[in-house]
Amino acid sequence: MEFASIYLYLKALHIIFITTWFAGLFYIVRLFIYHAEARTQEEPAASILQKQYTLMEWRLWYIITWPSALITLVLGSWLMVGTGAWQSPWMHVKLTMVIGLYAYQMYCHKIFRKFQNNEETWGSTKLRIWNEVATLFLFAIVFVVVLKSSITWIWGMASLVLLSVIMMVAIKLYGKARGKNKEVVEKSKDESVN
């Protein structure tokens, strides 16, 4: 079968598995956040929630995220070689970012293993920041693939840096607001007891 006749099918499948891969990366860290917060609950809620999150994380990681990452790699390599795109400078930039994304996934796997083994991990605030890294990779990779022109994607990357700064500030503000909300709730509980 000639590559040209299957190109669009491969491209469609590649996009589908990129989507499921990113969905898995976005949701796994969200589960880590909930899992970390469950550890602070009183018993028996803490044990029940941790057991449920451990199961959900395992299913998401091994049934959706890892298979999607591997299928994306196979399809992307096939497309890149079949079209000759591996020779383009923009593809080198994209591949550098994709390697970074796989490194991100490997670090998520390290966090995943700690949660699976009930070991100490990052707290929910640090995990919230970590959760945004996949978003930054998504923005960067899409800008490079769509724009392809080096000058244009440099502006795209500058926008990405600005977006990451805005996201970090928003996360910090959210953390402060959440902390103040907890203080108000605790204070009202203390007042109602007295």
ZAMARGU-4260 file (C-alpha; in steps of 0.2 Angstrom, whole numbers, plus 5000, padded with zeros to 4 digits):
<rodrens>
0) 5000/5000/5000 | 5007/5017/4995 | 5010/5030/5009 | 5000/5043/5000 | 4984/5033/5001
5) 4985/5030/5020 | 4993/5047/5024 | 4976/5056/5030 | 4971/5040/5040 | 4988/5040/5049
10) 4987/5059/5052 | 4969/5057/5059 | 4974/5043/5071 | 4989/5053/5076 | 4979/5068/5081
15) 4966/5057/5090 | 4980/5048/5100 | 4988/5065/5104 | 4972/5071/5111 | 4969/5055/5122
20) 4987/5057/5127 | 4985/5075/5133 | 4969/5071/5141 | 4978/5057/5151 | 4992/5069/5156
25) 4980/5083/5161 | 4969/5071/5171 | 4983/5061/5180 | 4990/5076/5189 | 4972/5082/5193
30) 4970/5065/5202 | 4987/5067/5210 | 4980/5084/5217 | 4965/5075/5224 | 4975/5061/5231
35) 4987/5072/5240 | 4972/5082/5247 | 4964/5065/5252 | 4979/5062/5264 | 4974/5077/5274
40) 4956/5070/5277 | 4951/5062/5294 | 4948/5043/5294 | 4939/5033/5287 | 4937/5046/5273
45) 4956/5047/5270 | 4958/5028/5267 | 4943/5027/5256 | 4948/5041/5245 | 4966/5036/5244
50) 4961/5018/5239 | 4949/5025/5225 | 4962/5037/5218 | 4975/5024/5218 | 4964/5013/5207
55) 4958/5028/5196 | 4976/5033/5193 | 4982/5015/5189 | 4968/5013/5176 | 4971/5030/5168
60) 4989/5028/5167 | 4991/5011/5160 | 4975/5010/5150 | 4974/5027/5142 | 4990/5038/5145
65) 5004/5026/5141 | 4996/5017/5127 | 4991/5034/5119 | 5009/5040/5121 | 5016/5025/5113
70) 5004/5025/5098 | 5007/5044/5096 | 5026/5040/5095 | 5023/5026/5082 | 5011/5036/5071
75) 5021/5052/5072 | 5037/5043/5067 | 5029/5035/5053 | 5021/5052/5047 | 5038/5061/5049
80) 5048/5048/5039 | 5034/5046/5026 | 5032/5064/5022 | 5051/5069/5025 | 5046/5082/5038
85) 5060/5076/5049 | 5072/5087/5038 | 5062/5103/5041 | 5069/5115/5055 | 5052/5118/5063
90) 5051/5099/5065 | 5067/5099/5075 | 5060/5112/5086 | 5044/5102/5088 | 5054/5086/5092
95) 5064/5095/5105 | 5047/5099/5113 | 5040/5082/5111 | 5056/5075/5120 | 5052/5087/5134
100) 5034/5081/5135 | 5040/5063/5136 | 5052/5068/5150 | 5037/5077/5159 | 5027/5060/5157
105) 5042/5051/5164 | 5042/5062/5179 | 5024/5060/5181 | 5027/5042/5181 | 5039/5044/5196
110) 5025/5054/5205 | 5013/5040/5200 | 5024/5026/5208 | 5025/5036/5224 | 5006/5037/5225
115) 5004/5019/5221 | 5016/5014/5235 | 5009/5026/5247 | 5025/5036/5248 | 5027/5055/5252
120) 5024/5066/5237 | 5022/5084/5233 | 5008/5094/5241 | 4993/5099/5231 | 4999/5117/5228
125) 5015/5111/5220 | 5005/5098/5210 | 4994/5112/5204 | 5009/5121/5196 | 5015/5105/5189
130) 4998/5102/5181 | 5001/5117/5170 | 5017/5111/5162 | 5007/5100/5150 | 4997/5115/5145
135) 5013/5124/5141 | 5019/5110/5130 | 5003/5109/5121 | 5003/5127/5117 | 5021/5127/5111
140) 5019/5111/5100 | 5003/5117/5092 | 5011/5134/5088 | 5026/5127/5080 | 5016/5114/5070
145) 5004/5127/5064 | 5015/5142/5061 | 5031/5133/5055 | 5039/5149/5051 | 5053/5153/5063
150) 5049/5171/5065 | 5031/5167/5068 | 5034/5153/5081 | 5047/5164/5090 | 5032/5176/5093
155) 5022/5161/5098 | 5035/5156/5111 | 5036/5173/5118 | 5017/5173/5120 | 5019/5156/5128
160) 5031/5163/5141 | 5019/5177/5145 | 5005/5164/5147 | 5016/5154/5159 | 5019/5169/5170
165) 5001/5173/5170 | 4996/5155/5175 | 5009/5155/5189 | 5002/5171/5196 | 4985/5164/5195
170) 4989/5148/5204 | 4998/5158/5218 | 4983/5170/5220 | 4971/5155/5220 | 4982/5147/5233
175) 4981/5162/5244 | 4962/5164/5242 | 4960/5146/5246 | 4971/5148/5262 | 4960/5163/5267
180) 4944/5153/5264 | 4951/5139/5275 | 4955/5151/5289 | 4937/5159/5288 | 4929/5141/5289
185) 4940/5136/5303 | 4937/5152/5313 | 4918/5150/5310 | 4919/5132/5316 | 4928/5138/5332
190) 4916/5151/5335 | 4901/5139/5333 | 4909/5127/5346 | 4911/5141/5359
</rodrens>
